[in-house]
Amino acid sequence: MRRSIPASILAFALAFALMAASAAQAQGLTKIAENVYSYVGVKNDAPSHSYAANAGIVIGSDGVLVIDTLASAKEGKRLLKDIRAVTKKPIKYVVTTHGHFDHALGACVFTDLGATLVGHELDREYLAKRGEGLLKKPQMVGLTPADLAGTRIKLPTLTFTERMTIRLGTKANETVELIHLTPSHTAGSTLVYLPQQKVVFAGDVLFTDFHPFMGEGDIPGWVKTLDFIQDMDTTAIIPGHGPLSTKKDVADMRDYIQLFDAKAKELAAAGVNGGAKDPASLAAELKKLLPARSQGQGMVQYNFMIKYLPAKN
């Protein structure tokens, strides 16, 4: 039986310092394609700066669709300010790629403006069970009560299970497709695809240049989802954390999680069941076997301990 994973430990899973995208980025949203803007390669990875999570927007004739809302009401207001530097159009929809706090807790800023919050049914359930507990103990995710001041848990009022299409107008480049194949990074992790612009927001299905959080991941489903991205018609891929990415980064992610899964199982069986080594030593051995990634070094031991070691009775 695996350890249960409380929402409060996600901050440790998200200790990232992300590198810039192909061009140096100042504060604010970067233009990715026609009517599409996003944070990419955010350098400030402080907990109060959403652990450098990415978020973006699509601008249509009828209004704006926001993709992820960062870690708090304060962070949501930062995103809103950057959106208003790009467009004054009304914000009609907010799509949450998954329910982890660094992508979801700023939603209250946008629902207060009248936006419809959209998400997968399973991640709605995740937030419903764990969100309020996180607000009561913000220190567990590296935040302070002041960081979460004004933050309220908002659950999607419009949910889906497999696919949904949202149109922000009648033009081809105003169509947004939400795609869920199977549980992957989380049970409800969603891809946001813009077929005309050939842009996909991958959420935390993709981490680029750092060790990912795998503690709640379904490895076979995750691989299936990454393979799906490889087959998509895309020219730009925006990861949940990290710089603007390519299909090589997707392939690297696939190789990483498969290798981690196989080697972690081997080390856990040989080391723990035999009583030969402590978990930290086993994780150090595992890290030597993994591809080099510049950020999130502590994630190797963390993922190993909570996903692959048996719970102590």
Steps between C-alpha positions, in 0.01 A plus 500: 500500500639839402512802725207737470610838369359803679457818303716683751822346376476620144722801563798278565424343166518831325834650605605619158724769356405523136708628214392757239343406167671546163517875554551685825168578664414808698217502750164435340347272243692395190329482160505140385284521187215703356271596792688267740717615792665314784753504777791280391828439676414707807815551705355588839424161656407619849195337660328838506565527125314175427820297479545645151188337359400599150158646410362644178211653309319472169330816372184468292243736355262428787753510781799334664566144613757462781702180539594441867492767769812449719520432873292761681273800469808724511658305218173499308497879525855510363385292204194721454720810494718344231192400301372857515832618357415291192122530466204670665247248370280325756627175644236242409661168594770361727630150426694314769739241356505312833413549864841561659510820700767682298275485193155529652465720810499836321168412335297703751637823349347413165174348617443825692507669159232266371720250317380141465745256660558186292679183603501124491249330727770298682713804579189679621460214749867534597464868586172442679668249733832677560469869428364624832760302693772674305363842590513404869864390486676709233841435656478144373539628145763761585255788529396729786150609600587839349585331167153346489312804627174534310534160334182294480455154357295513183388181331429472128135560418544361150664158488574233242640147489663454159479799265349843485510777240478866599453769235596859576353622172434379147857514365704182467769629736242553775439128558642334811493123548527334843630144486519236774616153402560322829643569846862617463666767718168518686177314453351779292802663333381688193670613179388833357543495123468782250477323163527809281807637679641149557568578865446263792500591868613174659467592865710279726483210256825664385786627718799628305856499638418397854393197695118473496259432782389140448340421835141489371584395147364205303809399302336298217238770453765770513699325227185467290429871536856596405477274195178677408677838515773361274237422239330840522548766235690752711763769456512618863455304824463682830591285802355541845842620617792589278588664170315482173544140393518269200420138428853409601415620850188283489709198399750576776217515754364166383842336530554655841182378669532151354861469613419641842212257544700193400812582701311617806312169515828306469673702770204485735477123468874436538583761760199539722374143504852378564557762766832589343476877462306798625261687267733798455781276378266319263374829361859615448563187296186565299603856424824374343296294254275784388562756225647825628247774571609832640209564736293323763780280629316413822215352302687176434507394864155639566335313212684182590395507864131579456430291189729199520566427866240307699323689774612423852232363725 
